[in-house]
């Protein structure tokens, strides 16, 4: 199904603002796959991810009156960016509800938090390859890696969203990178060769 034209998108958004059910249904169907792909990065269980998507769309319809379509020359791109942020928040809310104890580790278990300098061998992977690898991470590391590396949040923002310390965020990112490196090694992936140069 082709994407809506700017005029159709503007009309659909106006209908959603007016609580027009067919417009809301059309919007939901148009952006469902996009929203689900975001939530699945944070939530392994598909049913839980779908729940996060539906919660996210409720927030979208509540906040849509404040989304000013006249401010954006690229309405479709800006709308996707706005929708992306809402779905990430919804996925994180669901993550916190289902993984309350994911970040509870003793101080002895916390790894050193060396920052990666510049590019890493993970940068040689395609986006789809990287997403497949991320899905193998433990929940806490997966959430931090997604937020920091994929969605561009700072450790301070991650700490605020996940209700953890900045140090815990950095520690989980370090553990995520180490785990991904081990997965590449175990699978004899070409990207691992860059680690051992």
C-alpha positions as MATLAB code, in Angstrom:
seq = 'XXXXXXXXXXXXXXXXXXXXXXXXXXXXXXXXXXXXXXXXXXXXXXXXXXXXXXXXXXXXXXXXXXXXXXXXXXXXXXXXXXXXXXXXXXXXXXXXXXXXXXXXXXXXXXXXXXXXXXXXXXXXXXXXXXXXXXXXXXXXXXXXXXXXXXXXXXXXXXXXXXXXXXXXXXXXXXXXXXXXXXXXXXXXXXXXXXXXX';
ca = [
       0.000    0.000    0.000;
       1.575    3.349   -1.041;
       2.319    5.948    1.624;
      -0.221    8.753    1.913;
       0.495   11.977    0.037;
       1.133   15.124    2.155;
      -2.474   16.213    1.519;
      -3.869   12.793    2.521;
      -1.623   12.743    5.596;
      -2.773   16.214    6.654;
      -6.429   15.160    6.216;
      -5.839   11.908    8.147;
      -4.204   13.811   11.030;
      -7.049   16.332   11.076;
      -9.515   13.440   11.282;
      -7.520   11.872   14.143;
      -7.563   15.183   16.011;
     -11.345   15.253   15.600;
     -11.509   11.698   17.036;
     -12.761   10.346   13.699;
     -12.557    6.538   14.077;
     -11.878    5.736   10.378;
      -8.992    8.263   10.374;
      -7.562    6.767   13.561;
      -7.856    3.269   12.093;
      -6.120    4.407    8.897;
      -3.300    6.053   10.912;
      -2.882    2.914   13.041;
      -2.714    0.660    9.981;
      -0.289    3.016    8.204;
       2.227    3.142   11.072;
       1.658   -0.165   12.882;
       4.596   -2.051   11.304;
       6.942    0.894   11.933;
       5.831    1.114   15.587;
       6.096   -2.652   16.122;
       9.641   -2.757   14.708;
      10.692   -0.193   17.337;
       9.011   -1.962   20.249;
      10.371   -5.383   19.250;
      13.927   -4.054   19.612;
      13.271   -3.525   23.316;
      10.816   -6.327   24.065;
      11.509   -9.911   23.009;
       7.994  -11.161   23.561;
       5.774  -10.210   20.606;
       2.595   -9.966   22.714;
       4.340   -7.571   25.108;
       5.641   -5.537   22.155;
       2.125   -5.345   20.659;
       0.844   -4.137   24.039;
       3.516   -1.406   24.007;
       2.502   -0.450   20.448;
      -1.145   -0.131   21.436;
      -0.243    1.915   24.520;
       1.932    4.066   22.267;
      -0.903    4.726   19.838;
      -3.151    5.777   22.713;
      -0.476    8.336   23.665;
      -0.200    9.407   20.021;
      -3.920   10.101   19.763;
      -3.869   11.956   23.100;
      -0.861   14.109   22.127;
      -1.708   14.610   18.438;
      -3.555   17.917   19.004;
      -0.190   19.362   20.129;
       1.623   18.144   16.978;
       1.663   21.271   14.806;
       1.729   20.119   11.171;
       2.392   23.662    9.890;
       5.839   23.757   11.561;
       7.343   20.947    9.478;
       8.247   21.192    5.784;
       8.771   17.394    5.751;
       5.561   16.372    7.481;
       5.938   12.616    6.880;
       9.534   12.518    8.174;
       8.776   14.704   11.195;
       5.716   12.637   12.046;
       7.771    9.424   11.923;
      10.402   10.996   14.200;
       7.730   12.105   16.664;
       6.035    8.702   16.523;
       9.431    6.996   16.995;
      10.067    8.908   20.246;
       6.631    8.016   21.613;
       7.053    4.322   20.759;
      10.501    4.200   22.390;
       8.994    5.694   25.571;
       6.118    3.218   25.420;
       8.502    0.282   24.935;
      10.652    1.473   27.849;
       7.571    1.807   30.082;
       6.625   -1.764   29.192;
      10.228   -2.911   29.670;
      10.336   -1.409   33.175;
       7.046   -3.117   34.039;
       8.156   -6.558   32.818;
      11.872   -6.427   33.773;
      11.762   -4.716   37.160;
      14.843   -6.582   38.406;
      16.893   -6.573   35.199;
      19.341   -3.993   36.533;
      19.709   -5.380   40.060;
      23.318   -6.527   40.220;
      25.789   -6.475   43.049;
      28.708   -4.073   42.790;
      31.008   -7.064   42.231;
      29.106   -7.944   39.056;
      29.484   -4.506   37.474;
      32.043   -4.534   34.693;
      34.546   -1.742   34.079;
      33.123    0.971   31.870;
      35.779    1.703   29.283;
      34.346    3.867   26.544;
      34.717    2.629   23.001;
      37.028    4.930   21.058;
      35.623    5.938   17.685;
      34.430    3.169   15.400;
      34.100   -0.450   16.463;
      33.843   -3.614   14.351;
      30.092   -3.488   15.026;
      30.049   -0.537   12.610;
      30.875   -2.961    9.770;
      27.582   -4.825   10.266;
      24.456   -4.063    8.304;
      21.588   -2.615   10.350;
      19.615   -5.872   10.024;
      22.634   -7.924   11.158;
      23.109   -5.640   14.143;
      19.420   -5.907   15.116;
      19.638   -9.720   14.972;
      22.683   -9.665   17.255;
      21.061   -7.202   19.672;
      18.102   -9.559   20.063;
      20.499  -12.084   21.665;
      21.510   -9.682   24.456;
      20.114   -9.973   27.996;
      17.189   -7.554   28.561;
      19.070   -4.856   30.515;
      22.020   -4.707   28.120;
      19.680   -4.788   25.128;
      17.661   -1.843   26.442;
      20.738    0.306   27.111;
      22.413   -0.622   23.808;
      19.241    0.226   21.865;
      18.778    3.534   23.651;
      22.411    4.645   23.407;
      23.681    3.212   20.119;
      20.555    2.916   17.963;
      18.356    5.736   19.292;
      21.107    8.164   20.338;
      20.212    8.795   23.985;
      22.903    9.960   26.418;
      23.692    7.914   29.530;
      22.033   10.623   31.626;
      18.834   10.336   29.565;
      18.954    6.526   29.754;
      19.420    6.644   33.516;
      16.390    8.916   33.785;
      14.209    6.732   31.535;
      15.152    3.402   33.087;
      15.385    4.685   36.680;
      18.996    3.547   37.032;
      22.297    5.296   37.708;
      24.518    6.670   34.945;
      27.163    4.153   36.037;
      24.711    1.271   35.606;
      23.865    2.524   32.129;
      27.554    2.685   31.156;
      28.199   -0.710   32.695;
      25.367   -2.316   30.735;
      26.596   -0.734   27.504;
      30.075   -2.135   28.169;
      28.584   -5.582   28.865;
      26.445   -5.371   25.710;
      29.471   -4.600   23.538;
      31.494   -7.398   25.156;
      28.640   -9.866   24.653;
      28.217   -8.845   21.004;
      31.959   -9.313   20.477;
      31.727  -12.835   21.951;
      28.733  -13.665   19.742;
      30.683  -12.548   16.668;
      33.649  -14.676   17.775;
      31.477  -17.716   18.493;
      29.831  -17.456   15.059;
      33.160  -16.822   13.279;
      31.639  -13.658   11.860;
      33.808  -11.590    9.499;
      33.391   -8.532   11.742;
      35.247  -10.271   14.584;
      38.466  -10.181   12.533;
      38.521   -6.405   13.052;
      38.722   -6.908   16.830;
      41.888   -8.993   16.649;
      43.949   -6.778   14.358;
];
